[in-house]
């Protein structure tokens, strides 16, 4: 019987000696890949190291070191894989500018504060209000104090959205607020809370607006009526100016008709006269002893005559 022995060559790292670049966000998680080409093999020993000085000085990773930097997975006597990790933190949008917001008592207001990249999750952040009596910043809490059950955050739905919603506003809520992200600065907001308008003020404003609107409507209607009246009067004036010319044309036409009728009548009379002047006669000779009657025929009449 022949027996074949297979001796494993150990773990051969995939992408041996190469460097891979990766990006992660603060508050999140990241997986640095390092594995053998054959997952069934087991390396004799391996270690994860980090370059803490960026000068090829590698030390074993500890919980106290920062996350960003150069890493390597070192397998004993088999080489290593390099990974460059970039960790993005929360950079506040317009963090250096003071934002002014005005709201009304009894309503709600949203104090905006968010990271430029909404995927980033800040390690810690706090909302504070400046206490003018003590000249200090007081942290805002939803559990106790002035803002009990009146404030709400939105970072549960979007990690980079740190905005604060305040409900049932009072005049005491007015003042300066700050949204502070650890090691990444603060955003400042000045809130002004004004008294809400009473129903009587709303009614008076409504009547004022209604009166102004009604006046404008009457002015427009008056202008339309006046414009139509002017157009009608202009048409009447133009009609009056055209009447003398029309009358003169009618008189000329009448004269022409009378002249034509007169000439035509004279022509007819001349034709009748010319017709009447033509007379046709015939003489018949007879040997009879008795006198013969002579018929004279014309176009219009017939005459009989005796010839002796």
C-alpha positions as CSV (number, residue, x, y, z in Angstrom):
1,X,0.0,0.0,0.0
2,X,1.3,3.4,-1.0
3,X,0.6,6.4,1.3
4,X,1.0,10.0,0.0
5,X,1.8,12.6,2.6
6,X,0.7,16.2,2.1
7,X,2.6,18.8,4.0
8,X,0.9,22.3,4.2
9,X,3.2,25.2,3.4
10,X,1.4,27.4,6.0
11,X,-0.6,30.7,5.5
12,X,0.1,32.6,2.4
13,X,-1.3,36.1,2.8
14,X,-3.5,37.5,0.1
15,X,-2.2,40.8,-1.4
16,X,1.1,40.1,0.3
17,X,3.2,43.3,0.6
18,X,0.6,45.5,-0.9
19,X,-1.2,48.5,0.7
20,X,-5.0,49.1,0.8
21,X,-6.6,52.4,1.7
22,X,-9.8,52.5,3.7
23,X,-12.1,55.2,5.1
24,X,-14.3,55.1,8.2
25,X,-16.3,57.5,10.3
26,X,-16.1,58.4,13.9
27,X,-18.5,56.5,16.1
28,X,-18.8,53.8,13.5
29,X,-17.0,50.5,12.9
30,X,-14.4,49.3,10.4
31,X,-13.0,45.9,9.4
32,X,-9.4,45.7,8.4
33,X,-9.0,42.7,6.1
34,X,-6.2,40.2,6.5
35,X,-6.5,36.5,5.5
36,X,-4.7,33.6,4.0
37,X,-5.3,32.5,0.4
38,X,-6.4,29.2,1.8
39,X,-8.8,29.8,4.7
40,X,-8.2,26.3,6.0
41,X,-4.6,27.0,6.8
42,X,-3.6,28.3,10.2
43,X,-0.6,30.6,10.6
44,X,2.0,29.9,13.3
45,X,1.5,33.4,14.6
46,X,0.4,36.9,13.5
47,X,0.1,40.3,15.0
48,X,-1.6,43.6,14.2
49,X,0.7,46.7,14.4
50,X,0.3,50.4,13.9
51,X,2.8,53.0,12.9
52,X,2.5,55.6,15.7
53,X,5.1,58.0,14.4
54,X,4.5,57.7,10.6
55,X,8.3,56.9,10.4
56,X,8.0,53.1,10.1
57,X,7.9,52.6,13.8
58,X,5.5,49.8,14.4
59,X,3.9,49.0,17.7
60,X,1.2,46.6,18.8
61,X,-2.3,48.2,18.8
62,X,-3.6,49.3,22.1
63,X,-7.0,50.7,23.2
64,X,-5.4,54.1,24.0
65,X,-4.1,54.8,20.5
66,X,-6.1,56.9,17.9
67,X,-7.8,55.0,15.1
68,X,-6.6,56.8,12.0
69,X,-3.2,55.9,10.6
70,X,-1.1,53.1,9.0
71,X,-1.7,49.5,10.0
72,X,-0.1,46.2,9.0
73,X,-1.0,42.6,9.5
74,X,2.2,40.7,10.1
75,X,2.3,36.9,9.8
76,X,5.3,35.2,11.3
77,X,7.9,34.4,8.7
78,X,5.3,34.9,5.9
79,X,5.3,38.7,5.4
80,X,2.6,41.4,6.0
81,X,-0.2,43.4,4.5
82,X,-0.4,47.2,4.8
83,X,-3.6,49.2,5.4
84,X,-4.0,52.9,5.5
85,X,-7.0,53.9,7.5
86,X,-8.6,57.4,7.3
87,X,-11.1,58.3,10.0
88,X,-13.4,61.2,9.3
89,X,-14.9,63.1,12.2
90,X,-17.8,65.4,12.4
91,X,-17.1,68.9,10.9
92,X,-19.9,71.3,11.8
93,X,-21.6,73.1,8.9
94,X,-20.8,76.8,9.2
95,X,-19.5,76.2,12.7
96,X,-17.9,79.6,13.1
97,X,-21.0,81.7,12.2
98,X,-23.7,83.0,14.6
99,X,-27.2,82.2,13.4
100,X,-30.2,84.3,14.4
101,X,-33.6,82.7,14.7
102,X,-37.0,84.3,15.7
103,X,-39.9,82.2,17.0
104,X,-43.2,82.9,18.9
105,X,-44.4,81.8,22.3
106,X,-46.4,78.6,22.3
107,X,-44.9,77.3,19.1
108,X,-41.8,75.2,18.3
109,X,-38.4,76.0,16.8
110,X,-35.6,73.8,15.3
111,X,-32.1,74.8,16.2
112,X,-30.0,73.4,13.3
113,X,-26.7,71.7,14.0
114,X,-25.3,69.0,11.7
115,X,-22.1,67.5,10.3
116,X,-21.0,68.3,6.7
117,X,-21.1,64.5,6.2
118,X,-24.3,63.1,7.7
119,X,-22.7,59.6,7.9
120,X,-20.2,60.7,10.5
121,X,-21.1,60.2,14.2
122,X,-19.4,62.5,16.7
123,X,-18.0,60.8,19.7
124,X,-19.8,63.3,22.0
125,X,-21.8,66.5,21.6
126,X,-23.7,68.7,23.9
127,X,-26.3,71.5,23.7
128,X,-25.9,74.4,26.1
129,X,-27.5,77.7,26.8
130,X,-25.8,80.8,28.1
131,X,-27.1,81.8,31.6
132,X,-26.9,85.6,31.7
133,X,-27.4,85.6,35.5
134,X,-24.5,83.3,36.2
135,X,-22.5,84.2,33.1
136,X,-21.9,80.5,32.4
137,X,-23.1,77.9,29.9
138,X,-25.7,75.5,31.2
139,X,-26.2,72.1,29.6
140,X,-29.7,71.4,28.3
141,X,-31.4,68.3,29.5
142,X,-34.7,66.7,28.5
143,X,-35.1,65.1,31.9
144,X,-35.1,68.1,34.3
145,X,-34.9,71.8,34.5
146,X,-36.4,74.4,32.2
147,X,-36.6,72.1,29.2
148,X,-38.1,69.0,30.8
149,X,-40.0,67.0,28.1
150,X,-39.8,69.9,25.7
151,X,-36.6,69.1,23.7
152,X,-35.9,66.4,21.1
153,X,-32.8,65.3,19.1
154,X,-32.7,63.6,15.7
155,X,-29.4,61.8,15.7
156,X,-31.1,58.4,16.2
157,X,-32.3,58.6,12.6
158,X,-29.3,60.4,11.1
159,X,-26.0,60.2,13.0
160,X,-24.7,63.5,11.6
161,X,-27.9,65.5,12.4
162,X,-27.5,67.0,15.8
163,X,-30.3,69.5,15.6
164,X,-32.4,70.4,18.6
165,X,-36.2,70.8,18.6
166,X,-37.8,72.9,21.4
167,X,-41.6,72.8,21.8
168,X,-44.0,75.0,23.8
169,X,-41.8,78.0,23.7
170,X,-41.8,80.6,26.4
171,X,-40.1,84.0,26.4
172,X,-37.5,82.6,28.9
173,X,-36.3,80.3,26.1
174,X,-34.8,83.2,24.2
175,X,-31.0,83.6,24.4
176,X,-27.7,82.2,23.1
177,X,-27.3,78.5,22.4
178,X,-24.3,76.4,21.5
179,X,-23.9,73.0,19.8
180,X,-20.5,71.6,20.8
181,X,-18.8,68.6,19.2
182,X,-15.8,67.2,21.0
183,X,-12.5,68.3,19.4
184,X,-14.4,69.8,16.4
185,X,-15.6,73.2,17.6
186,X,-19.1,74.7,18.3
187,X,-22.0,76.2,16.5
188,X,-23.7,79.3,18.0
189,X,-27.4,80.3,17.7
190,X,-29.2,83.3,19.0
191,X,-32.9,82.7,19.6
192,X,-35.4,85.5,20.0
193,X,-38.9,84.5,21.3
194,X,-41.6,87.0,20.6
195,X,-45.2,87.1,22.0
196,X,-47.7,85.4,19.7
197,X,-50.4,87.7,18.2
198,X,-53.7,87.7,20.0
199,X,-57.0,86.9,18.1
200,X,-58.0,90.5,18.3
201,X,-54.8,91.6,16.6
202,X,-55.4,88.9,13.9
203,X,-58.9,90.2,13.3
204,X,-57.8,93.8,13.1
205,X,-55.1,92.9,10.6
206,X,-57.6,90.9,8.6
207,X,-60.0,93.8,8.4
208,X,-57.1,96.1,7.4
209,X,-56.0,93.8,4.6
210,X,-59.6,93.3,3.5
211,X,-60.2,97.0,3.3
212,X,-57.0,97.6,1.3
213,X,-57.8,94.7,-1.0
214,X,-61.4,96.0,-1.5
215,X,-60.1,99.5,-2.3
216,X,-57.7,98.2,-4.9
217,X,-60.5,96.1,-6.4
218,X,-62.8,99.1,-6.7
219,X,-60.0,101.1,-8.3
220,X,-59.4,98.4,-10.9
221,X,-63.2,98.1,-11.6
222,X,-63.5,101.9,-11.9
223,X,-60.6,102.0,-14.4
224,X,-62.1,99.3,-16.5
225,X,-65.5,101.0,-16.6
226,X,-63.9,104.4,-17.5
227,X,-61.8,102.7,-20.2
228,X,-64.9,101.2,-21.8
229,X,-66.8,104.5,-21.6
230,X,-64.0,106.3,-23.3
231,X,-63.9,103.6,-26.0
232,X,-67.6,103.9,-26.6
233,X,-67.5,107.7,-26.8
234,X,-64.6,107.6,-29.2
235,X,-66.7,105.3,-31.4
236,X,-69.6,107.6,-31.3
237,X,-67.4,110.6,-32.3
238,X,-65.9,108.7,-35.2
239,X,-69.4,107.8,-36.3
240,X,-70.6,111.4,-36.3
241,X,-67.5,112.5,-38.3
242,X,-68.4,109.9,-41.0
243,X,-72.0,110.9,-41.3
244,X,-71.5,114.1,-43.5
245,X,-69.4,112.1,-45.9
246,X,-72.0,109.4,-46.1
247,X,-74.8,111.9,-46.7
248,X,-72.8,113.6,-49.4
249,X,-72.1,110.2,-51.1
250,X,-75.9,109.4,-50.9
251,X,-76.8,112.8,-52.5
252,X,-74.3,112.3,-55.3
253,X,-75.6,108.8,-55.9
254,X,-79.2,110.1,-56.0
255,X,-78.3,112.8,-58.5
256,X,-76.7,110.3,-60.7
257,X,-79.7,108.1,-60.6
258,X,-82.0,111.0,-61.5
259,X,-79.8,112.0,-64.4
260,X,-79.6,108.5,-65.7
261,X,-83.4,108.1,-65.4
262,X,-84.0,111.4,-67.4
263,X,-81.6,110.5,-70.1
264,X,-83.0,107.0,-70.4
265,X,-86.6,108.4,-70.7
266,X,-85.6,110.8,-73.4
267,X,-84.0,108.0,-75.3
268,X,-87.2,106.0,-75.1
269,X,-89.3,108.9,-76.4
270,X,-86.9,109.4,-79.3
271,X,-87.2,105.7,-80.2
272,X,-91.0,105.9,-80.1
273,X,-91.1,109.0,-82.2
274,X,-88.8,107.5,-84.8
275,X,-91.0,104.5,-85.0
276,X,-94.1,106.5,-85.5
277,X,-92.6,108.6,-88.4
278,X,-92.2,105.5,-90.6
279,X,-95.4,104.8,-92.7
280,X,-95.8,102.1,-95.2
281,X,-98.4,102.5,-98.0
282,X,-99.6,100.4,-100.9
283,X,-101.6,101.5,-104.0
284,X,-103.8,99.0,-105.8
285,X,-105.0,99.9,-109.3
286,X,-108.3,98.4,-110.3
287,X,-110.3,98.6,-113.5
288,X,-113.5,98.4,-111.8
289,X,-115.9,101.2,-112.2
290,X,-116.6,101.4,-108.6
291,X,-114.1,103.3,-106.6
292,X,-111.7,101.0,-104.8
293,X,-111.0,101.2,-101.2
294,X,-107.3,101.7,-100.4
295,X,-105.8,100.1,-97.3
296,X,-103.0,102.1,-95.7
297,X,-101.0,100.1,-93.4
298,X,-98.6,101.4,-90.9
299,X,-96.8,99.8,-88.0
300,X,-99.2,101.2,-85.4
301,X,-102.5,101.9,-87.3
302,X,-104.4,100.9,-90.4
303,X,-106.2,103.5,-92.5
304,X,-108.7,103.0,-95.3
305,X,-109.0,105.6,-98.2
306,X,-111.0,105.8,-101.3
307,X,-109.4,106.5,-104.6
308,X,-111.6,108.1,-107.2
